[in-house]
Structure formats: structure tokens, C-alpha cells
């Protein structure tokens, strides 16, 4: 999934920097929060987006999400620990991460004891199965697409409203057991089982498209009011018990979420901390220039900052089927010519982005292996770029179309494009700028027939593994001619496809990570794309908020572990 800067998902500069949570006087550390004695108060969440939908079938989140994770439990969830420990999945509704069999084509889960919906109804395996099946319904679009591809029969299933017999590839032999039959080996299934599509939904309470008006909670909070796109109020779900859920602390008595706010307004309110804003946080408001200027100065705000990791890379995409980029020497020349320092500055500086020479971001869970096959230094290497262009027959330079978004909402806009254009000009490459409306940009660059030869792109993983990062970009079987294509190089190598299948069958994340890293290093030599930057996000939090410690999965502090007491 493409993660944008506007979503506020993060990747740290170098090693993960963990901010300690503040005590009431602003001088404490993470140890100040006792999950057994943190209950009380109201947490305020100030966001730009979100709240467009509240149906677990329609939410595209992984790791249980952030706001959704307060309402919905899934078979597995994020480990919710600081740093790299937080890149691992952990059991949630299930007793463990699942038992693979048949070469990771079958996954079996057992539900815990003591699981209830907010109305006191016991949660069963049939509720989980039905919740997943709803996510296939065309009436409920927007969720993660993996199950449609992974489950046997998933590609043709239209959901329980049109096909009430359900998916035969999801079996529930008893109220505690659920079995998934996959059409191919998938060692990452425990990561996928964190998605909100795995939240239980009782069939008897399903109201179709209206279900999101008051979805039945399986988590520590339930809905008291929901104004779509604007406001959400949550209070305690008294049927939830920490005995069956030790990962969510559920400290506040109430959580008040407001969406549709300007990022600058969010940051000013949290930084100032007047009134209720002293108890405020954000999950998508990236720190602004006014607040950045205060950091590192010994200001009070320095005590209320957290930085984290999220795997996301901004890069230049070539259509290698079109001239001049069907010639590897031209692609290498562009790789040498780029000025990554200028792109970092265009994104707001080192507090918001870091330079990247690898496609995989520098996160161990993904299998990151450092390489730099086309060293451009900090400011580019135009001399080497010109030499390669001359070898390719372009001694007089060349001109190419270059597509980017017409605004900065996704961090792929005019500022970044100008930095690229200036660097390429030094190497004798003239770009013909093609600013495309952000609303239609994905449609244009994601359709091979309309894809420009050179474009600015970005990709982020749905979970911290090399698979969801590399597969959509490099697997030739993922090329979609009709649209929605992310393999913009249109690269299709049967040997690479076979290696992807082999890694997918691995159920040991550490072993798989090494293989993903080796594959990235191999592909990097082909200059199919030019990695530019990885994301770096910095969040601030209210003066009276405790427990704001980021994990390595999303790079955010976890709403389920915050306290305002």
C-alpha cells in the first residue's frame, strides 16, 4: 500500500529514537506509566483525515490500525512494543500466531477464552469468518486486497450478501477454531491477520452499509457518537477484559477524535497545550516548521517529541519498455545524476526525510542490506551521468517527459520535482514537466498505456516485511494492464518471480528477511528505479499525555497505550 506523508507514517533517521512519555510535571519517562493504575480522563485526538468509514471491512489498516484498534480486535495484532520488537505480530483474539501446514498453504487458529462483543455476546470463529467474508462484498469497498488473492476461491467471491453460503476456504469446525485454505504458500499470514478485515462481526447484527454507524466493538472501547468524516466519541466497553488482552492498556475513560483539521492547526494546538489540548495527540499531523524550529534548543517541546519507523520509499520510476529507459545505461545515468540532498530539503529537511540508495528502507525487519551501486554523493555525479549517456548515444543530452503531482499532499509534488529537474539538467537531461492532478495521478501512472516514461512515485509496506514492499513493485505477475499497476518498470523475470514464491513459503521472519534483502540487492543492480528518500516523521504530544512511545511497525505512538491520568 502506498503510504503518504499526509498520513503521518514514519521512518526514523538512523537508529530509532524513542521519546519517553511525560509525567504530570513533564519530567518523567516511559516508566511513569503503570498500565494497572492509569485509568481515567479523556484523550483528545486531533487529525487531518480518517473517519471516512468505521466498518472494519472498509478500513485499509494493518497492525490493527490505530483508532480502529481501539474498537476492533483481530486474530493477531502489532506487538505494541518500542523499537524493533514492535515490528513483530502478536496473538490477539487467537491464542498464538497460527499453525501453518501443507507448506504454509493452510493456517489454523484457536480463539482465546473470555472474548465478548460489547453487548455481552460471546465471540466465535463464525463471527471472524463472517467479518472476513463481508470484506469481499462490492457494497463495502476499500479494504486490503490480499485475501482475494490468497484464499482459494477468493478471486470470484462476492461476499455474503450475494453468496450467503460463504467461502469454503475458511472453515470453522467449532466455535473456537478457524482454518484458512490458501491457493499458494504465504509465510506472512500472521502479519495479514492483523488487518481489520479479521475483526469479528456477528451476522445477526450486520446492517450492511449502515453497520459502520455503530459497529459492534470487540476492543476496549465502543462508539457513543459518530459523525462521518468529522467526529467520533468512544467510551469504555465494559465487556472487554485486560485478562484476554494484555497489549492494549485502555487507560482513558473516553477518547474524543476530531478529523478534518489543518496540520498546522493540529501542531499549534498540541504544542501550546491550552485546556483540553494538554491531553491531545495526533496520528496523522506531521510536525510543522514552527515546532521543528524549537526542537534541539532545550525547549519544553523537546520533552514531548517521539520519532519512529515506517517503511516507505520515494523514488523515480522508469517505464523500461519505452525509450530511452529501455537502455540500462540511461537508467544508470539518471541514478548517478540525482541530488538526494536537494530532494530531502524539498521534503522539509532531515526531520522529515533521509536519503536512500536502496529500495528497501533501512529497517532490519524488512531485511535491509545497504548498497550504493551508482554513488552520486550528496549532490549528484553529473560527470559520470554524462559519460554513460554518451555511451548510450546521447552525447548531446536528451529530453524526457517527467510526471509528478500538482500539489504536495503526497510528497510527490512540485518541490520534489524541481529538485530532480535541476539535478538532471546538470547532467544534460532536459525534463518536460508533466504536473498531474493528485486525484488522478495514480490512474495515469498506474496504467501502462498512459504511464509516462519517468515519474515520481512512493511506496510503503502494509506490514514490516520485505514481501509487501517488493512484490507489488518487482513481481512480473503483478503487472496490471487495465490500471492499478505498481510495477511501473513493467519488469517480469521468471527467476525473480520464482524467488518471490520461495521466500513467501518461509514461515521464519528472520530467514525470510535475509532473502528479501538479498533480492533487493540483486534488483538494485538493474537500476529499474532510483531510490531517493525514506520517510522520517516526528510527532509531538500533549503536556498531560503519558506513554507516547513509538513502535517499529507504524512509527507512531499507540492510542491503546496512552494515558492522560
C-alpha positions in Angstrom: 0.0 0.0 0.0 1.2 3.5 -0.8 1.6 5.5 2.4 1.8 9.2 2.1 3.3 11.9 4.2 -0.1 13.2 4.8 -0.9 10.0 6.7 1.9 10.8 9.1 3.6 7.4 9.0 7.2 7.4 9.9 10.7 6.2 9.3 13.4 7.2 11.7 16.7 8.9 10.8 19.2 6.2 11.6 18.5 4.2 14.8 15.1 4.6 16.3 14.9 7.5 18.7 12.4 6.8 21.5 10.9 9.6 23.3 10.0 8.9 27.0 6.5 9.6 28.0 6.0 12.6 30.2 4.9 12.6 33.8 2.4 15.1 35.0 5.2 17.6 35.5 6.7 16.9 32.1 9.9 15.4 33.5 9.1 11.7 33.6 9.9 8.7 31.4 8.0 5.7 30.0 8.3 4.0 33.4 5.9 6.7 34.7 3.0 4.8 33.1 1.7 1.9 35.1 -0.9 0.0 33.0 -2.6 -1.3 36.1 -3.0 2.2 37.5 -3.5 4.6 34.6 -7.3 4.6 34.2 -9.2 7.9 33.9 -9.6 11.1 31.9 -10.3 11.9 28.2 -7.8 11.6 25.4 -8.2 14.1 22.6 -7.2 13.0 19.1 -6.7 15.8 16.5 -6.4 14.5 12.9 -6.4 15.7 9.3 -8.0 12.7 7.8 -9.7 9.5 8.8 -13.3 8.8 10.0 -14.5 8.4 6.4 -15.6 4.9 7.3 -15.9 2.9 10.5 -16.7 -0.5 9.1 -13.8 -3.0 9.6 -14.5 -4.4 6.1 -13.8 -0.9 4.6 -10.7 0.1 6.6 -7.3 -0.3 4.9 -5.2 -0.7 8.0 -2.6 -3.2 9.2 -1.4 -4.0 12.7 -4.9 -3.3 13.9 -4.6 0.3 12.8 -4.6 3.0 15.5 -8.1 4.4 16.0 -9.7 1.2 14.7 -7.6 -0.9 17.1 -9.5 0.7 20.0 -12.7 -0.9 18.6 -11.7 -4.0 16.8 -9.6 -6.9 17.9 -8.3 -9.2 15.1 -6.7 -12.7 15.1 -3.3 -11.1 15.5 -2.1 -7.6 16.2 1.0 -5.5 16.4 3.3 -6.5 19.3 2.9 -2.9 20.5 6.5 -2.7 21.9 9.1 0.0 21.4 11.6 -0.2 18.6 12.2 -3.3 16.6 10.3 -5.6 19.0 7.3 -3.7 17.7 7.8 -4.9 14.2 6.5 -8.4 15.1 2.9 -9.6 15.2 1.4 -10.9 18.4 -1.7 -13.0 19.2 -4.9 -11.0 19.8 -8.2 -12.9 19.5 -6.1 -16.0 18.8 -4.0 -17.9 21.3 -1.0 -17.8 19.0 0.3 -16.7 15.6 -1.3 -19.6 13.9 -0.2 -23.1 12.9 0.9 -23.5 9.3 0.6 -26.8 7.5 0.7 -28.0 3.9 3.8 -25.8 3.2 2.1 -22.7 4.6 -0.9 -23.2 2.4 -3.1 -23.9 5.5 -3.2 -21.8 8.6 -5.2 -22.8 11.8 -6.1 -20.5 14.7 -7.7 -21.1 18.0 -9.6 -18.3 19.8 -8.9 -17.4 23.4 -11.4 -17.8 26.2 -13.3 -14.9 27.6 -14.0 -13.0 24.3 -17.2 -10.9 24.1 -18.8 -8.2 21.9 -19.9 -5.0 23.7 -23.4 -6.5 24.1 -22.1 -9.5 26.0 -22.4 -12.0 23.1 -19.5 -14.4 23.0 -17.2 -14.0 20.0 -16.9 -17.2 17.9 -14.9 -18.4 15.0 -18.0 -18.0 12.8 -18.1 -14.3 13.7 -14.5 -13.9 12.5 -15.3 -15.8 9.3 -18.3 -13.7 8.6 -16.4 -10.5 9.2 -13.8 -11.6 6.6 -16.4 -12.6 4.1 -18.1 -9.1 4.4 -14.8 -7.6 3.2 -15.4 -9.2 -0.2 -18.7 -7.5 -0.8 -18.7 -4.9 -3.5 -21.0 -2.9 -1.3 -18.2 -2.5 1.2 -15.1 -1.4 -0.9 -11.8 -0.1 0.5 -10.2 -2.9 2.5 -6.9 -4.6 1.9 -7.0 -6.8 -1.2 -4.7 -9.7 -0.1 -7.4 -12.2 0.9 -9.0 -12.0 -2.5 -5.6 -13.2 -4.0 -4.6 -15.6 -1.2 -7.7 -17.5 -0.3 -8.9 -20.4 -2.6 -12.0 -19.1 -4.4 -11.3 -15.6 -3.2 -11.0 -14.1 -6.6 -14.6 -14.9 -7.6 -16.3 -14.4 -4.2 -18.7 -11.5 -4.0 -19.4 -11.5 -0.2 -22.2 -12.9 1.9 -25.0 -10.6 0.6 -24.7 -12.1 -2.9 -23.3 -15.5 -1.9 -24.6 -16.4 1.5 -23.0 -19.9 1.6 -19.7 -18.2 2.2 -16.1 -19.1 1.4 -15.4 -22.8 1.6 -11.7 -22.0 2.0 -12.5 -20.6 5.5 -13.5 -23.4 7.8 -14.9 -23.2 11.3 -15.2 -26.8 12.7 -16.1 -25.5 16.1 -16.7 -22.2 17.9 -13.0 -21.8 18.8 -11.3 -22.9 15.6 -10.9 -21.2 12.2 -8.9 -22.6 9.3 -7.7 -20.8 6.2 -7.0 -22.7 2.9 -4.7 -20.7 0.6 -4.0 -21.2 -3.0 -0.3 -20.7 -2.5 2.2 -20.7 0.4 2.1 -17.5 2.4 4.5 -17.3 5.3 3.4 -13.8 6.1 -0.2 -14.8 7.0 0.3 -13.9 10.7 1.0 -10.3 9.6 -2.0 -10.2 7.3 -4.2 -11.5 10.2 -3.7 -8.1 11.9 -5.8 -6.4 9.2 -9.2 -5.1 10.3 -10.9 -7.5 7.9 -10.1 -10.1 10.5 -12.3 -8.3 13.1 -15.4 -10.4 14.1 -18.8 -9.3 13.0 -22.0 -11.0 14.3 -24.2 -11.9 11.3 -27.3 -11.2 13.3 -26.2 -7.6 13.9 -25.0 -6.8 10.4 -26.8 -3.9 8.8 -24.8 -3.8 5.6 -23.6 -0.4 4.5 -25.1 1.1 7.7 -23.1 -1.1 10.0 -20.4 1.5 10.4 -22.9 3.8 12.1 -22.4 1.7 15.1 -20.2 -1.3 14.6 -20.2 -3.8 17.4 -17.0 -3.5 19.4 -14.7 -6.3 20.3 -12.0 -4.0 21.7 -11.6 -1.9 24.8 -13.9 1.0 23.6 -17.3 1.3 22.0 -18.9 4.1 19.9 -21.2 6.6 21.5 -21.4 9.0 18.6 -20.0 9.0 15.0 -20.3 12.0 12.6 -18.7 10.6 9.5 -15.6 12.4 8.4 -15.8 14.8 11.3 -16.1 13.4 14.8 -16.0 10.2 16.8 -16.6 9.6 20.6 -15.5 6.4 22.3 -16.2 5.2 25.8 -15.2 2.1 27.7 -16.5 -1.3 26.5 -17.3 -2.9 29.8 -17.4 -6.4 28.2 -13.7 -6.1 27.3 -11.2 -7.5 29.8 -7.5 -7.0 30.1 -7.2 -10.6 31.1 -7.7 -11.6 27.5 -5.9 -8.6 26.1 -2.6 -7.5 27.8 -1.4 -5.5 24.8 -4.0 -2.7 24.9 -3.7 -0.7 28.2 -7.0 1.2 27.6 -6.2 3.9 30.1 -8.5 6.8 29.2 -12.2 6.6 30.2 -13.1 8.4 27.0 -11.5 9.1 23.6 -12.6 12.1 21.5 -11.5 12.1 17.9 -11.8 15.1 15.6 -10.9 14.9 11.9 -10.7 17.5 9.0 -8.2 19.8 10.8 -5.3 21.5 9.2 -1.9 20.1 10.1 -0.6 23.5 11.2 -3.6 23.9 13.5 -3.1 20.5 14.9 0.5 21.1 15.8 -0.1 24.5 17.2 -2.8 23.3 19.5 -0.8 20.3 20.8 2.4 22.4 21.2 0.5 25.2 23.1 -1.4 22.7 25.2 -4.2 25.0 26.4 -7.1 23.5 28.1 -8.2 20.1 26.7 -5.3 20.3 24.2 -2.9 19.4 27.0 -4.4 15.9 26.7 -4.2 15.8 22.9 -2.3 13.7 20.3 -2.4 13.2 16.6 -1.9 10.1 14.4 -1.5 12.0 11.1 -0.4 15.5 11.9 3.3 15.7 10.9 5.2 18.2 13.0 5.4 21.6 11.3 8.2 24.1 10.7 7.3 26.2 13.7 7.6 23.3 16.1 10.7 21.9 14.3 12.5 25.2 14.9 12.0 24.6 18.7 13.5 21.2 18.8 17.1 20.7 19.9 17.0 24.0 21.7 16.3 22.7 25.1 12.7 24.0 24.9 9.8 22.4 26.8 8.7 20.9 23.4 11.8 18.7 23.3 10.3 16.7 26.1 7.2 16.0 24.1 8.6 14.5 20.9 8.6 11.0 19.5 10.2 9.6 16.4 9.6 6.2 14.8 10.0 4.0 11.8 7.7 3.2 8.9 9.0 1.5 5.8 8.3 3.9 2.9 10.5 5.0 0.0 10.2 7.8 -2.5 11.7 7.0 -5.9 11.9 7.7 -9.6 10.1 5.2 -11.7 11.1 4.3 -15.2 9.0 2.6 -17.9 11.7 0.3 -19.1 9.6 -0.7 -22.2 10.0 2.8 -23.6 13.0 4.7 -25.0 15.3 5.9 -23.7 14.8 3.9 -20.4 14.9 0.5 -22.2 18.7 1.2 -22.1 20.2 0.4 -18.7 23.0 2.9 -19.3 20.4 5.7 -19.4 18.8 4.5 -16.2 22.3 4.3 -14.6 23.0 7.8 -15.7 19.8 9.1 -14.0 20.8 7.2 -10.9 24.2 9.0 -10.8 22.7 12.4 -11.6 20.2 12.7 -8.8 20.9 15.1 -5.9 19.3 13.4 -2.9 20.2 16.2 -0.5 18.1 18.6 -2.5 15.2 16.1 -2.5 15.5 15.7 1.3 15.4 19.5 1.6 12.4 19.7 -0.7 10.6 17.3 1.7 11.3 19.6 4.6 14.8 18.6 5.7 16.3 15.8 7.7 13.5 15.8 10.3 11.1 14.6 7.6 13.2 12.5 5.2 16.5 10.7 4.8 18.5 9.8 1.6 18.1 6.3 0.3 20.2 4.3 -2.2 18.3 1.1 -1.6 14.7 0.3 -2.4 14.1 -1.3 0.9 14.2 1.3 3.7 16.8 0.9 6.5 14.6 -1.3 8.7 16.0 -4.7 9.8 12.6 -6.4 9.8 12.4 -5.9 6.1 15.8 -7.5 5.5 17.6 -4.2 4.7 21.1 -4.6 3.1 23.0 -1.4 2.4 24.2 -0.9 -1.2 25.0 2.0 -3.4 25.8 0.8 -7.0 25.6 4.3 -8.5 27.3 6.6 -6.0 26.0 10.1 -6.5 27.4 11.5 -3.3 25.3 14.2 -1.6 24.9 16.4 -4.6 24.9 14.1 -7.6 27.6 12.9 -10.0 26.8 14.7 -13.4 30.1 13.8 -14.9 29.5 10.1 -14.6 26.0 10.6 -15.8 27.2 12.4 -19.0 29.7 9.6 -19.7 27.0 6.9 -19.6 24.7 9.0 -21.7 27.4 9.4 -24.3 27.9 5.6 -24.3 24.2 5.2 -24.9 24.3 7.6 -27.9 23.1 10.7 -26.1 26.4 12.8 -26.1 24.3 15.9 -26.8 21.9 15.1 -23.9 18.3 14.1 -24.1 14.8 15.3 -23.3 12.2 13.2 -21.4 8.7 13.6 -20.0 8.6 13.7 -16.2 5.4 13.3 -14.3 4.6 14.4 -10.7 1.6 15.5 -8.7 0.5 19.1 -8.9 0.4 19.6 -5.1 2.4 18.4 -2.1 -0.3 16.3 -0.4 1.6 13.1 -1.1 5.1 14.4 -1.0 5.4 13.8 -4.8 4.8 17.4 -5.9 6.4 20.5 -7.4 9.1 20.9 -4.8 10.5 17.4 -5.2 10.1 17.6 -9.0 12.1 20.8 -9.1 14.9 19.2 -7.2 15.0 16.3 -9.7 14.8 18.6 -12.7 17.7 20.8 -11.5 19.9 17.7 -10.9 19.2 16.2 -14.2 19.9 19.4 -16.0 23.4 19.4 -14.7 23.8 16.0 -16.4 22.5 17.2 -19.8 19.0 15.8 -19.3 16.1 18.2 -20.0 12.8 17.2 -18.5 9.4 18.2 -19.9 7.4 18.7 -16.7 4.0 17.0 -16.6 2.1 18.1 -13.4 -0.9 15.8 -13.0 -3.8 16.4 -10.6 -3.3 14.4 -7.4 -6.8 12.9 -7.7 -6.0 11.3 -11.0 -2.2 10.8 -10.7 -2.4 7.1 -9.6 -4.8 6.4 -12.5 -2.4 7.9 -15.1 0.9 6.4 -13.8 -0.7 3.1 -12.8 -1.9 2.2 -16.3 0.8 1.1 -18.7 -0.9 2.6 -21.7 -0.8 6.1 -20.1 2.3 5.8 -17.8 4.9 8.5 -18.5 8.4 7.3 -19.2 9.7 8.9 -16.0 7.6 9.7 -12.9 7.9 10.4 -9.2 6.5 7.6 -7.0 6.4 6.3 -3.5 5.6 3.0 -1.8 5.1 1.9 1.8 4.6 -1.6 3.2 1.4 -2.8 4.8 3.4 -4.7 7.4 7.1 -4.8 8.3 8.3 -7.5 5.9 10.1 -7.3 2.6 7.3 -9.1 0.8 4.6 -6.4 0.7 7.3 -3.9 -0.1 9.0 -5.7 -3.1 6.3 -7.9 -4.5 3.9 -5.2 -6.0 6.9 -3.4 -7.5 9.0 -6.2 -8.9 6.8 -9.3 -9.4 6.1 -9.5 -13.1 2.8 -11.3 -12.4 1.6 -8.2 -10.6 1.6 -6.1 -13.8 -2.0 -4.9 -14.4 -2.6 -3.6 -17.9 -6.1 -2.3 -17.1 -4.9 0.0 -14.3 -3.9 0.0 -10.7 -0.4 -1.2 -11.7 2.6 -0.6 -9.3 5.2 -2.5 -11.3 5.9 0.6 -13.3 9.2 -0.7 -14.7 7.0 -3.5 -16.1 9.7 -5.9 -15.1 9.0 -9.6 -15.4 11.8 -12.1 -14.7 10.7 -15.7 -14.1 13.7 -16.3 -11.9 12.8 -13.3 -9.7 9.1 -14.4 -9.6 10.3 -17.9 -8.5 12.4 -16.4 -5.8 9.5 -14.4 -4.5 7.4 -17.6 -4.3 10.2 -19.4 -2.5 10.5 -16.6 0.1 6.7 -16.4 0.5 6.8 -20.1 1.6 9.1 -19.3 4.6 7.4 -19.0 8.0 10.5 -17.8 9.9 10.5 -14.0 9.5 14.3 -13.7 10.2 15.2 -16.2 7.4 12.7 -14.5 5.1 14.1 -11.1 5.8 17.6 -12.2 4.7 16.3 -13.4 1.5 14.2 -10.3 0.8 17.3 -8.2 1.5 19.4 -10.3 -0.9 16.7 -9.9 -3.6 16.6 -6.2 -3.2 20.4 -6.0 -3.5 20.2 -8.1 -6.7 17.5 -6.0 -8.2 19.2 -2.7 -7.3 22.0 -3.5 -9.9 19.4 -3.2 -12.7 18.6 0.4 -12.0 14.9 -0.3 -12.6 14.1 2.6 -10.2 16.1 5.3 -8.5 15.5 5.3 -4.7 15.6 8.9 -3.4 14.5 9.1 0.2 12.9 7.2 3.1 10.3 8.8 5.3 11.2 10.4 8.7 8.3 11.6 10.8 8.3 13.5 14.1 5.3 13.6 16.4 4.5 15.8 19.3 2.0 15.1 22.1 0.2 17.0 24.8 1.7 18.1 28.1 -0.5 15.8 30.1 -0.1 12.7 27.9 1.9 9.7 29.0 3.1 6.6 27.2 3.8 8.2 23.8 6.4 5.7 22.7 6.7 4.6 19.1 6.9 1.1 17.8 8.7 -0.2 14.7 5.6 -1.1 12.8 3.8 2.2 12.1 6.3 4.6 13.7 3.5 6.2 15.8 2.6 6.2 19.4 -0.2 3.7 20.1 -3.5 5.2 21.2 -4.3 2.0 23.1 -1.2 2.6 25.3 -1.6 6.3 26.1 -2.6 7.7 29.4 -3.9 11.1 30.4 -4.4 10.5 34.1 
